[in-house]
Every structure is written in structure tokens, then in C-alpha cells.
Amino acid sequence: MSYSHLILDLRSYDRETRRHHHDYHQLVLPVEGALEMSIGGREGIVGPGQGAVIAAGDDHAFAADEANRFIVADIPAALAPELERLPSFIPLDSSLGQYIGFLQAELERSGIATHGRRQMLLLLVQLLTERYGSDLQIDRRVKAARSWIDGHLDQTFILADLAAVAHLSPRRLSELFKDCFGMTPQQYQLERRMQEAWALLETSNLSIQRIAERVGYGNLAAFSDRFRRHFGKSPRYFRGSDRH
């Protein structure tokens, strides 16, 4: 599976118990009903308030006894290596629930283009790893660099300066960062900026100009262009004015 073959769609399951494994990660997130699952020997139910993370290569089985629908994401292992280290069954808080609702609405409305799927899945992975970061074995030096980025989204960094924060060489920091998060520090900052912008558009009364500044864009046009390329929608769309 290549980046161009990401799958994000709505699926339903039947009563028949099925068991298999695949070479990509899979997320199963509830929309309606419940799904009994066994993942690598661990039993659980995907339903209201709980989703599932199936790491590449894990044997898993599933069956449903009632009408159901789930958002299912098939993700190349190289795109999100950190998913391999998340729990198999994950509680879904209100923030994750809100994002799942957004994904459902987008899928039901018109589907999502390949580029949009990639960006939305990366954002979903980021939300999940933020909730369960304590369960991941991340090098403390990489954590220091990540924390600096998270706390300075309004600032553009030079890799050498970020490496100094982590007490690593620029090359080594990039290598370790990519091993942990599947992306370079610069790519991570971009994803975090877009995530933060999306959250502020949805939950705050800040102007779009102010939000752009909060995530490092002094030029509103440049921010809007980048945001649209990430999500396939303008920032105004997430304010609700263009949704209907």
C-alpha cells in the first residue's frame, strides 16, 4: 500500500466472524452500533466511546450482531509508525468524538480526495498519539524537540537550533524524529500548525487572521492557501459559513 492508496471510508459488518491480518495499520472508529473484536489475543468492543487500533501484522477477528457503521482507515505502516505502539482499544474523548463526527460528515457528503485523506488521517493519528503519548517509548531528546515545537507554533525554527534543544546533531534529530513520528521536525510542525488552526476555527471566536498568526502565518493569504491544500477546504468552511 502506497501513500496514494490510503483508504478512509464508512463500512458495515455482518454476523459472520472473520479472522485475518494485513500489512497496513487500521483504525476502526464507531458511528453506529457495535463490533466485537479480537486483536492479537485481546478482546474488546468497538462502539460508543471506544475505537480500535489494529497494528500491521496483528491477527484480528470481528463480528457484529446489529445494524452498524464505522469509519475505517487503512494506513501504510510507514506513514504512521507510532500506531504500532498504541493500545488495541482506545477510549474516545469529546475532542476525538468531534473529529470523528467531522470525518463522518465529510465522507457522507462527497467523500474525500486522496490528498485530503492523507492530511485528515495524519491529524487523526496526531490526536490519538497526544492522548496516549505516555504509552509510547519516545527518546527523551526527541520529546524535548517535540515539546519545543508544540509550545512555539507561531515561530519558524532553524533545524540546528532545534537540535541544540535536544542535544543532538541536526541529522540525528531528523533520523530519530522520523523513526518516532514518521515525519521530519519541519513536517511535524506543519501538521501541528494545521491541527491547531482547525481546532481554533472550530472552538474559538478568534478571527481567522489572529488564528493564522497563532500558528506562524503573518500573511492571511498564505495561511488560507496552506490550510486549503491540507484539508481541501478553506478556513471559513470550518466556521460553518460554507457548509450548507
N, C-alpha and C positions, 0 to 999 in steps of 0.2 A: 504494500500500500504506500503510495507516494503522497506528498502534501496535496496534490491535485485530486486525490481520491478520498479526501475526508468525507465522512458521512454524518449528517445530522438530520434526523427525521423523527416523525411520530410513528410508533409501532404498537400493535396489539399482539397479545399472546393467547394461545389456547390451552386446553386442559392437558394435552399430551406432554409428558415430561421429556425434555430434550437435554442431552448432555454433549458438550463439545468443547473445543478450545480454539483460539486463533492467535495470530502473530501480531495483533494490534491491541491497544488498550480499548476498553469500552466503558462508557458511563451509561447508567440506566437511571432515569430520573422520573418520579411519578407525576402523572397528570390526573389520571382517574383509575380507581380500582387498586388492586394489589397483586404482586407477583412473588411467589415463593421461590427462593433461590438458594443454591448451594455453590459456594465459590471456594475452591481449594480446600474443601472439607469444612468450611464454616457455613452455618445455616443462618438464614435471615429472611426478612420480608421487605420488599421494596413497595412502599405505599406512602400514605400521608406522613410527612415528616422524616422520611428516610429514603436515601438513594443507595446505589451500589457502584463500586469501582471494581472492574474486572481487569486485572493486570494481564498483559500479553503473556500467553502460555499457560495461564491458570485454567485448569479443568473447571467447568461450571455446568450446572443444570438448573432448569427453570420450568415452572408451570403455573397457570392461573386458573381459578375456578369461577371467575365472574367477568363481566364486561370490563375492559381495561384499556388504557392508553398510556404510553410512556414516551418521553423524549429519550432517544438513544443516540449516542455519539460514538462513532468508531474513529479512533485517533491513532495515527502511526506512533509506535513506541518512541522513535527518535524525536518527535515533536514535543512530547511531554514526558520525559523520563521520570519525573518526580511522581507520576501517578502510580508507578510500581510500588512505591513505599507508603501509599495511603491505606487506611483501613478498608476492608472489603465492603463494610456497611457504614454509611455516614449519615448522621442526623443533619437535617436541613433547617437552618435558622431562617428568620424572616427575610434577611437580605438575599440569601440563596433562593428562597421561595419566590421572591420578587423577580429575580433574574430568570428563573425557570418559567415564570408566567410570561415574561417578555419574549423568551425564546419560543414558547408555545404560540403566542400571538403572531409572531413573525412567520413561523412555519405554516400556520393555518391561513395566513393572509396571502402569501405569494411565494413561499419558500425563500431560501437564502442562497445567493450566489456563492461560488467557491471561495472567493477572497473573503467575503463576509463571514462564511462558516469558519474559516481559519481564525479570524480575529475574535469572533464570539467564543470559540472553543478555548482559545488562549486565555481570554478573560475569565471564562468559567473555571479553567484549571487554576488560574491565579486565585480566584475566590476560594476554591477548595483548599489549596495549599496554605492560604492565610489562616484558615480555620484549624488546620491540622499540622501546621508547621512544627509544632513541638514533637510530633511523631516522626519527623524526618531527620535523618542523620546528616546534617549540613555542616561542612567545615566552618569553624567559628570565624575564620578570616573572611570567608565568603559572606557569612551572616553580617559581619561588620560593614562590608561594602554594600550589601543589600539594604541594611538599615540606613546607611547614609543616603542612598538613592531614595528610599521611601520617605525620608524626612526632608528632602530637598528637591521635590519635583519641579519647583519653579526655577531651578538652576541647571544649566548645562555644565557637565563636568569634562575635564580632560582625563583620559584613562590613567595617565601617570599619577595624577593627584588622587584618584580613587584607589589606585593600587597602593599608594602610600598609607591610606587609611587602613587598608587590610594587611599592611606589612608584607606585600608580595610584589613581584615584578609584574608589569603590565601583562606580559604574555602569560604568566602563570595564573594571574587572576582571571583572565579571559578563559583559559582552559578549565579551571575549576568551576567558574560560573556556568559555563556551558554544560559541564557534566551534571551540575545540580539542577539547573533550570531549563536546559535545552535551548538557551539563547545567550547572546553576549550581554555584558552590562548595558550597552547602549540600547539594544533591543528590549531588554527588560525595562529600562527607564521609559521607553516609548510606550510599552504595554501598560505600565503603571500609570503614566500620564493619561492615557486614553480611558483606563478604568476609572481613575479619579474624576475625570471630566464627566464621564457618563453618570457616575453616582451623584455628583453635584448638580447636574442637569435634572436628574430625577427627584432629588430630595431637598434641594436648597432653593432660595429665592435670589441667589446671586445672578447678576447679569451675565450673559454669555461672554462679554468682554472680560469681566472680572474672573470668570472661570478659566478663560484662556490664559490670563496672567498667572493664576494659581498653579497652572501646570506648565509654565515655562514658555508661553507664547505671547510676546508683546504685540504681535500682528494678528488681528482677528481673522483676516482672510486666510492667512497661513494655517491657523488653528482649524478653521472650518474645513479647509481642504484636506488636511491630515485626518481629521475626525471622519469626514465622509469616506475617505479611502479605507479607513479601518472598518467602519460599520455599514457602509453603503447607504447611510442616512445623514442628513445634516444635523448639526446640534439642535436646531429648532424642532426637529422631529421629536426629540426626547423631552421637549417641553409640552408636547401634546398638541401643538397648533397644527401640525401637518399629518396627524394620524388618521383623520377621517376624511 
